[in-house]
Amino acid sequence: MIFIIVSSVILLDQITKFLALRFLQLNNPVPLIKNFLNLTLVYNRGAAFGLFQNQLLLFVLVSLFAIGFILYNLKTNSIILKLCLSLILGGAVGNLIDRLRFGFVIDFLDLRIWPVFNIADSVITLAALALSWELLFRKNAA
């Protein structure tokens, strides 16, 4: 189950980034849903919200540490925790692939009121929220 989830996230993330690179022009928004969602190709050389620009080595090292930490903690008996960690792992690997290939992360989903992001970012965020909920509010989560 873990392998399928991680592989699916990586595959979806990398396919959508390939399509963004193939069909979008850098910093040229394409409206998808008027006044809500644009497709805007951006090269993110920072972390979330573009913080810490041009710190590639730091991001690679942090990603590798996070991936190792997640792999170690996948031994849990909780299905929900395994699911959340698998989703976060897939997203982390998806963005790490970009950093290693290009030196930046490819972002393209533009809600206009939020920094441009990608599938990996979305999966990491949603899974982290679910994981937080599980750890904070469920009995016997770990």
N, C-alpha and C positions, 0 to 999 in steps of 0.2 A: 504494500500500500504506500509506504513512504517513498519508494523509488518512483512509483507512478505519479504521485503528487508533485514531487520535486521536478521530475522530468517534464511534466506537463506545463508547469509554471515557466521553466526555462525555455521550453519550446515556444509557447505562446508569446513570451516576452521577446525572444530573439526574432521570431517571425514578424511581429508587429514593428520592431525596430528596423528590420531589413526593409519592410514596406515603407516606413517613414523615410528612410534614407533614399529609397528608390524613387518615390513619388512626391516628396515634399521638398521645398526649397528652404534653406536656412533662414529662420526668422521671418518667414512669409506666411502669415496665418491663412488657413483655408477654413471658412465657416462650415461646420457640420450641422449644428443645431443653432439657429440664429440667436444671438445674444446670450448663448449659454456655453457651447462647446466648439472650440476651434481645434484644428490640427495644426500645430506650429512646431516645426523642427528646431530644436535647441540642443547645443552641445554643452552639457553641464560639467564643468571642470571642478565643481565644489561638491559639498554634501547637500543635505536637505536645505531647501530654500536658497541654494547657491552659496552657502556659508563655506568658509575656509577654501577659497579658490586655489587651484593649482597645487594641491597637496597630495599628488597621486600616490606616492610611496606610503604616506600615512593612511590613505583610504584603502589601499591594497592590504596593508598589514592589519588594519582594523577589521576588514572583511574576512581575512583568513582566520583571525582570532575568533570572530563571531561564528564563522562556519564550524570551526573546531568545537567551540562551546556548544553549539546546537547539536552537532553530531554526538557529542558526549551525553547530552541530556535527552536524546531521543530514546533512551532506555526506559523511560517512564512507562507505567502501566496504563496511564490515562490516555484514552483515544483522542480526547479533545486536545490535550497538550501535544500529542504526537502530530495531530493534524495542523495545529497552529505553528509548531516548530518546523514542520515540513514545508509549509507555505512560506514562512520567513526564509528558510534555507534556499528554496527555489528562487525567491526574489533576490536574495543576497548574491547567489551565484550568477543570476542574470545580469545584474549590474557590475559584478566583478569581471565578467567576460568583456563587457564594454570597456572597462578601465584598462584591462590588459591588452585588448585589441587596438583601441583608439586613443587611450589616454584621457578619456572623458566618458560620461554616460549620455546616451541618446534619450532625450525626452521629446514628447510630441503631443501629449494630451493637455489641452489648454482650456481651463474653465474660466479664464479671464479674471477671476477674483482670487486666484491662487497661483503659485508658481507652476510652471509647466512640469509635467511628470510623465511616468510611463507605467506599463503593466506591472513590472517588478515593484515599483514604489507603491502602487495601489495594493498589491497583494501583501507586501510587508506591513503596510499601515493597517489594513483590515485585520490581518492575522494578529498583529501586536495588540490591537484593541480587544479582540476576542480573547487573547491570552491574558491580558490584564483583567478583563472581566472575570474570567475563569479563576484566576489566582486570587482576586480580591473578594469575590462574592460567592463562590461555590465551596461547599464543604468537601473536604477530602480531594481537592483539586490536584495536589501533587501526590 
